[in-house]
Amino acid sequence: MEKKCFKLGKQKSDKFKVKDGHSMDQATCFQYYNPVILEYIESRI
């Protein structure tokens, strides 16, 4: 099963398909990784 990945808009019902890597960090499927990445960067400083 393929996981759907969307970028949310201003309204809760606004969902936009992620078409390129530039928007990937704002996508719903990527939100789990944001704190993990920040923790890694913090550990490297």
Buried (B, 14 or more C-beta within 10 A) or exposed (E): EEEEBBBBEEEEEEEEEBEEEEBBEBBBEBEEEEEEEEEEEEEEE
